[in-house]
Structure formats: C-alpha cells, structure tokens
Amino acid sequence: MRGEAWGRDTTRTTAPLALPLCRGTTAVARDTETVGDTAEFAPPLHLTSGRPARRPCADAPVRQAGCVNVHIYVHIPWCLSRCPYCDFNTFAARTWPEQSYADGLLRELETHLAQPRFAGARVTTLYFGGGTPSLFSPTTIARLIDGVAARAGLKTDAEITLEANPGTVDAERLAGFHSAGVNRLSIGVQSFDDARLRWLGRAHDADASRATLVAARRAGFDNFSLDLIHAVPGQTRPDLLADLDEAVAFEPTHISAYSLTFEPGTPLTRELKAGRVQRASEEVEAELFETVRDHLATRGYPAYEISNHARPGFASRHNQAYWQGAAYIGLGAGAWSFAPAWGTPRERVIAPNSTGDGGICSALEREQQHVPFTAPDATGHGWGQRWRDLLDPGVWLEAVSTHGHAIDASEVEELTRAQAMGETCWLGLRQTRGLERSIFVDRFGEEPAAVYPVLDELLDGGLLEATATGWALTRRGLLVADAVFARFLI
C-alpha cells in the first residue's frame, strides 16, 4: 500500500557493520507463490490467551553501556495485487510463508541487537509496513510485537502502527490486531471515488474503505491515519475537496496526502511513456497540493511535514524519527536501516540520581549527549551508516537462516561528514518546524549558514524564511521543495 513509513524506501543514510555481508546473491523480484510454510488469506482469527507479558523499559539502573533509543520498521512485502503506481518492494501473492518469515524477522532482530551500537536498545516506535501487513494474522502480529518486547525494551508508551488495506480486514480482525498490541492504524483509503480507485488499480472500493474506518473505531482504535492520493489525472479541486471532507468526517487523528508520482519502472510510468495516460499539469498539481494544506488546516489537521497532517499531539512519531535523523532498524525483505553517528538517539547512560527519583529511562531523557560514537576517519567518513536487506523474500529467508541477517553487501553506505550535514538540512526542511540551527550545531560544531551560504540565497529568493529556531520552506518553497533540497546535496 502507499503508506507513511520510509523504512521500506527511504533516503539511504550508520558505524561500520560488524556482520558478514550476503554476497554473490541476486535478489530477483518475483510475482509468484512463495515457498515454505504458507498462510492462505483466511477469515479473521481469534487470538489465543496466555501470551507472555511484554517487557517494558524499566526504570532501573543500566546493565549495558550502549543504550540507545531505536525505532523498528518491519516490512511485510506481500499484497493481494500490486498497484500500477507502486515502486515499493512488494509481491502479489495468495499465499506467503507467514510463520517462517516471522521467525526470520525475530532472528534478524536478535542479530542486530547483538551489535554494540544497539546494545540495551529501547524501542520507542514499531511500524509494520508493506506490502499489506494486515494480511498477516493477528496471532502472528502479536507474536512479533511480543518478540520485539522480549528482545529489546519496548517502552510502555511505544507507538505501534500497522498498515491495513480496506478489503483485507473486518471488525473481528481489527479487534484482534488491537488485542495484539497495535495502538495505531494506517489505512490505505487513497480516495472515496470508485472511478478514481479503479484508475489507481486499487483492489477495494469506497464502501470497503468506509466500512474499514467504522470498524477501526469500533475495534478500539482511537488513533488512526488514512492515506489519500491527489493529482490523479482528471481530478479537479471539487473532487479533491470531496475526498478531504469525507476523510475528515471519519475523525482520524492523522491524514497523509500524497501527490501521485510516476516512478521509474512502474506499469503506470510505462503507460505514460506510451502516451496512454497523461499526468496532471504542474499548475494543477500545485493547486491541489495547496488545496490539501489549506483545507486540512482549517479542519484541524495542520501540516507537520510536506505530505503529512495531524491533529495536535498525533503526528507520527515513527516518521518523525526518520526526518530527525534517529536510529532505526529495518527488518524484512528490502527494508532499510540507519545508525547515525550523533547523539540523537544515542545518549549518555547515567545511573539513577541521588534522590532516587529516576532510573535509566528518566535519566536518559534528562541528559542527551550529542557526541559521535563512530570516530570519523581521515577521509571524513564515519558520520553514519545505512544498509538495505536483500529484496527477494525467498532469498532473504535463506540468508537470514544462514547468516542471521540478510544485508545486501552492495547496499551499504557509510556517510561522509558532508553527506550527514546535507541530510540534516533537507530532512529538517521537510518538516513544518524546519531546519533547527541548534541541532545542526550540536551535531557538527559549525553554524549552518557558514557551511551553506546557499541559505541566504534561498532566503533572498523567497524559498526559505527565517524562524525563531532556524529556517523553513515558504509557501513558494514548498512547491519546488525537491529543487531546494538539491542545493544541500553533494
């Protein structure tokens, strides 16, 4: 589905890997029945009782010296059908190796947590993306949540999100996910217009979306997001306003609204090149983008990022971790991971204070230290590392079974200082709060304006504006955001 999380397909931004890499294996995308133990798409399942209690982050003295806050993205790559605009690592199937894939996810997590950089990790967000994670049974999702909690400290207030596609869930299945520990849904509505859904190649209709949204509320979810796509060819401003108003009527806490993109290699892009479809003009795209921002703001959903809107207090904590340069572990076929070299999220570990009113959790939150934990070398490298897992689910499973992980040796990147600086800038500018001067100075010991004279140029050109804490995109800058971001790339 078209979802929020970036762990499946993010910018690639990491300490040297201490793991043997998977080499000489080509991950071939294949649209086929998967091998191994399979789980047919089945009616909703009841959860069994007696699951072990999750291990929260305890307020107790630290036992390991490398404690970090970490975010986990779990990629479940299977869909019942593949949308023509989708360029995520997904596979259309009717069966999938649910149990062995879950085994692999937990084994891969164990391997990463055994590395010094993730020692003592406390999981603050857990995101199940895809693909269509709601194809997995509530029992399997519960097993994965409990497995994460048993292997790492899952904070008691952790945000746990599951992407769900209309047509793959009903009230009973959603109640099962809620009982499993999921406390936030991201629902792939895309539009409430049946003709537009058919054009997008979606497997559901508008009534299925409406039923799913009602069922989510009845299942106990008071925190859920829905996705919309705009700038679909032929869509007008009144069409978009109708979608936005119906979305708001369901009272979600969060709305992600994306402009349709034509990604290389997708069926939709092939249709575009063949002249069989036409994309919306730049003028129409700009009008619809501004309509989304303005209309949702008036309805209580201000934008906190280019394409993401939320009620106050309900911004996606998982997505914010990506934009703020936090550490995240990606599990599953094609998932990306990132380990930064600065103190967000790595923090100095201190003992409970003398008054006895704090342990590791409160102490870490009181005293964050912005210090590199990977020593930069003479070439300027050592400012973070990111890596991607092998793409093919079958190859991924084999690699995890053999090595304990499935890192693709050709997709490991160690950041230079210049890269880390640039990414801090443009990821900051994606957010409404903008690039914060103090974060840049804490990480790199230099003033952003001294490193990037282009900031003044962009201010003078009306694409950026000065804020109390740094710089942010103007309304005009938002319309050419990619061009602005390019000015910070090496």
N, C-alpha and C positions, 0 to 999 in steps of 0.2 A: 504494500500500500504506500501511498505518498504520505509519509509521516514526519514527525518532528525531528527525531533524533539523528545526529550526524555520525554516530559511531559506525554506521554501515557505509558511509560515503562522505567522509569529512575531509577537510584540508589535512594534508599529511604533515604533522609537526613533531624527550626522550633520552639517559645513562646507557652506556653500551650494553647490549644484550649479552647475558651470561649463559644463553641457551644455545645448543646446537641448532642450526637452521636447517629447514627442509629444502634440499637442493635437488635439481635434476628432475623435478616433477612438474608437469604442465597441468594447471588447473583448467579443465575444459568445461565451459558452461554447457550443461546438457539438460534438455527438457524431456525427462524420461521417468519411468517408475524407479523409485530408489530401492537400493538393495538392503539386505539385513532384515531385522525385525521391523515390521511395518505396523502403522496405526491407521486404519481406514478412517476417513472423515465420518464421525459417528454421532448419534444423538447425544444430548447433554449427559454428562456423567455426574453422579453424586460423589461428593468427597467422602472418604472414609475417615473415621475419627482416630484419635490416638497418635497424631503426628508429633514428633519431638518438638519441644518448645524452641523458638528461635533464640539465638544468643545475642542480646543487645549489647551495645557498647556500655560496659560497666564503668561506674565512677570508682576506679581502683587504680593503684599505682601501676605504672607501665612495666611490662616484663621484657619488652624488646626495644631496641634503640632506634628503629627505623620507622616509627609510627607515621602514617600518612592518612589523610582523607582521600578516598578514592571513589570514583563513580564507575559503575559497571554497565556496559551495553551488551545485551545478549541478542545475537542475530539468528532468527529462525527463518530460513530462506524460502520456504515453500508457500505457494499460493494455489488456489484452485484454477486460476487463469492469470495470464500476465498482461498487464495493461500496456497498450502500444506506446505510451509516452515514458514508461518506466525504464531507467537505466541502473537501478539498484541490482545487487547480486541476488536475483530471485529465480525460482524454477517452478513452472506449472506442473502439478502432480495431483494424483488422487490418493496416493499412499506415500508414506515417508517413514524413515526409521526413528520414530519418536523416542523410544527408550534408549537405544544405543546413542543417539545424538545427545540426549540429556546426560548420559554417562560421560560422553566426551566433553561436554561443556563444563561439568564439575571437575573432571580430571585436568582440563586446561587451566581452570581457575586455580587449582592446587599448585600447578607448576608455576604460575605467575606469582602467587603469594609466597612461594618459597624463595623468591629472589629478594636480596637485601633491600632493594628500593621499595618493595611493597610489604616489608615485614611489619606486622602489627596493624595492617590496614583496617580502617573503619569505613564501611560502605555507607555513603550518605544518600546516594540515589542508585536505583536499579531500573533499567529500562529494557523491556522486551520489544524489539522491533523486527521488521521483516521487509518483504515477505508478509505473511499473515500469522502472527503469533497466536491469535485466537483459534487457529486450527489445532493447536496442542490442547490436550485435555486439562481441565482444572487440576486434576490429580498430579499431572506432570509439572505444571506451573508451580504448584505447592511444593513439590519435591525440589524444584530448582531454587525457589526462594529459601526454603529451609536449608538446602545445601549451601547456599551462599552464607546464610547466618551461621552455620556450623563451622565454616572455614574462615570466616572473617567477621569482625564485629559489625553487625548490622545495626545502625543507630535506631533507637526506638522511634524517632520521627522520620525515618528514611522515606523518601518519595519512591514508590514502586509503581511504575507505569507499564501498562500492557496496551499495545496497538490491537484494535479489533476492527474487522470489516463487517459492515452490515451483511446479513445473509449467512454469516458463519456462527452467529450467536443467537441465543434466545434468553428469556428471563432466567431459566434454570441454570444455563451455562454461565451467565454473567454472575449469578449468585454464587456459583462455585468458584469463580475467579476471585470474587470479593472475600469469600471464606478462606481462600488460599493465601491471602495477604496482599493482593493487589489493592492499592488505595487510590489509583488514578488510571483512567482510561483515555486513550487517544483514538477517536472513532473516525474512520475514513469515509466521510459523507461525500465530499467533493462537490456536490450540487444537489439541489432539491428539484431539478428539472430532468424529467426522464429522457428527453431527447438529447440533452447535453451529456447525461450519463452514458447513453448509448454511443455517442460520438467519442467519448473518452475510453470506451471499451470496458466500462465497469461491469462487474457481474451482478450488481444489485440494482434495484430501482429505488425511487424516492420513498415509497411506502416502507421498504425494508429499513431505510435509514431512520425514518420516523419511529418505527417500532423499536429499533435498537436503542434510540435515545430515551424513549419512555421506559424501556426495560432496564436500562442502566440506572436510572433514578430509582426505580422500584427495587433493584437489587442492592441498593445501599450506597451507590456511588454518588457522593456529593461533590466530587472533584473530577470533572471530565472535560476533555478537549475535543473539538471536532475540526476536521480539515475541510477547506474549500479550495477549489481551483478557479481562477478567473482568467480573463483574456482568452477564453476558448473562442475560436473563430465563429463570428456571427453573434456573439454575446454583446448585449447593449447595457448601458448603465441601468435602466429599469430592470433588466434581467438580473443583474448583479445585486441591486438593492433588494429584490425579492428573495434571493438566496440569503443575503445577510440578515434580513428581518426574520426569516423563518429560523435561521440558526439561533439568533438571539432569543427567540420565543421559547426555545428549549432550555434557556438559562444555563448554558455551560459556564465553566469558570475560565475557559481559555479557548481561543479560536486561532488556528493557523490558516492564513490565506495566502496562497502561492499563485504567482503568475505562471501560466502554462509555459514550459520550456521545451524546446526541440533539441534533445540531447543526441550527440553523435551515436550512430549505430542502432538507434531505436526504430521500430517499424514506422512510427509517426514521422520521424525525420526522413525516412526513405520515401514516404508518401509526399512530403513537402518537396523533396528534390525532384520527384517525378511530376510535380505540378498538379497532383490530385487533391491537395489541400493547400490552403493559404493561411498564413498566420495573421493574427491581428496586427494592424499597423502600430508603429511606435506611439503615435498620438493616442490611439485607443488604449494601448497598454498603460500609458501614463495616466489617462483619465480614470481608468478602472482602478489602478493602484491607489491613486489619491482618493477615489471614492471609498475604497475599503478603509483607509486610515481615518478619514474624516467621519464616516458614518459610524464605524465601530467606536470611535472615541466618544461620540455623542450618546452612544448607548451603554457606556460604562466599561468599554474594553479598549483602553488606550494601548497604542503600540509600545512594546518594550524592546522590540527588535524589528528589523525590516519587514518580516512577514508574520510576526507573532504578536498577539494581542491577548490581554488578560485582565480580569478583574483585579483590583488591588490585593496583593498578597498571594496571587495564584500564578505568577509567572513560572514557567517550567524550570525547576531547579536543575534538572539534568542538562537541558540545553544551555543554561547559563554557565554551567561548568565548562562546556566546550568554548564558549566565547570568552571566558575569563581565564583560559589557559590552565585549567585544573587537570590533574592526572585522571585518566580513565583507562580501564581495561576492557577491550573488546573481545568477546567470546563468540565463536561460531564462524562458519564459512564466510570469508570476505570481510570480517569485522576489523576495524582499525583500533589501535591502542596508542596512547600517548603518555610519556613520562617526562614532565618538564624539569628544568634544572633550577627553578626558583622555588621560593618558599610558599607559594600558593599552588598546591595544598601542603607541601612538606613543611612541618612545623617542628620547632624545638620541643623535645619531650622534657617536661619538668615534673617533679614529684608533687603530691598534694601539698598545699601550703600549710604553714604552721598553725593556722586557725582551724584546720581540719574541715574546711567547708568546700573542698574541691578535690577531685581526683584527676585522672588523665583527661577525661572529656572536657571538663570545665577549664582545666589548666591549659590544654591546647587551644581552646577558644579564647583564652585570655591573652596568650603570648604567641603570636605567629611570628616566625622569623623568616625574613626574605634573604636566604643565603643559598648559593648554588650547592647541590650535593653531588654534582658531577663536575669534576675540575675541568674547566676549559683547557684545551691544549694549545700549542704554539700556533696552530693553523686557525684558531678561532672556533674550532668545533667543541662539542661538549655542552651545548646550550639546550639540550632536549633531544629526545628520540621518539620516533613513531614507527609503527610497523603494521603490516596487514597480514591477516591469515590467508591461507590458500582458499581459492574461490569455490572449487567444486566440492559439494558436500561429501561425496564418497571419498575423494582424495583427502579431504580434511579429516574425516573419521579415521582413515587408515593412518594418517600422520600422527594424530593425537594418540591413537592406540600404541603406536611405535615409540614416539618421542615424548609424549606428554604435552605436546603443543603442536601447532600447525602454522608457525610463522613462515611466510614466504620470503626466502633469502633475497629475492630481487626487489622486495618492497619494504626494505628497512632504510630509514633515512635518519641521519644524525644532523641536527640543526647547527648551523653556524650562529655566531652572535648576531650577525646582520639579519639572518632569516628570523631569528627569535624576536628581534626588535620590530621588524616589519609586521610579523603576525600579531604581535601585541597591539600594534597600531590599528590594523584593518579589522581585526576581530573586535577590538574595542569600539570602533566606529560603526559596526553593525548594530550596536545597541543604542537605544534612545539616550541612555546616560552618556554615551560617547567614550572617547579615549580619555582616561584619567591620568593626569600628569603624575600623581603620587605613585601609582602602580608602576609606571614606566621607570621612574627614578629609583624606586625600591629594587626593581629587578636588575637594572643596568647601570645605575650610578651616574646617569647623564640626563640632561634635560632633553625632552623630545624635540623642542624647537631647535636645539643645537645640532642634533643628529639629522633632523628632517627640516631644512629650510622650506621645503615644499608646503609646510603647514601655513606659512604666511601667504604663499601664493594662492593656496586654496581658500584662505580667509578673504583675501582681496578679490578673488573671483566669485565669491558668494556661494561657494560649495560647502564650506565649513563655517561654523560660528563658534566664538569663544563662549565657554560656560564657566561656572564658578569653580569647576574642578578640572577643566581641560578643554576639549574640542568635541564638537558633534556635527553630524551632517545637517545641513539646512534642508528645507523642503526641496529646493532645486538640486541639492547634492544627492538626495535620496533617489532621484530619477536617473542619475548617472553614477550610482554607487560603485559599480564594478570599475569604472574608469578612475574613480577616486582611489579605490583600494589598490589599483595597479601602480599608483605612484609610490607605494610603500614596499613594493616587491623588488628584490634584487635581480 
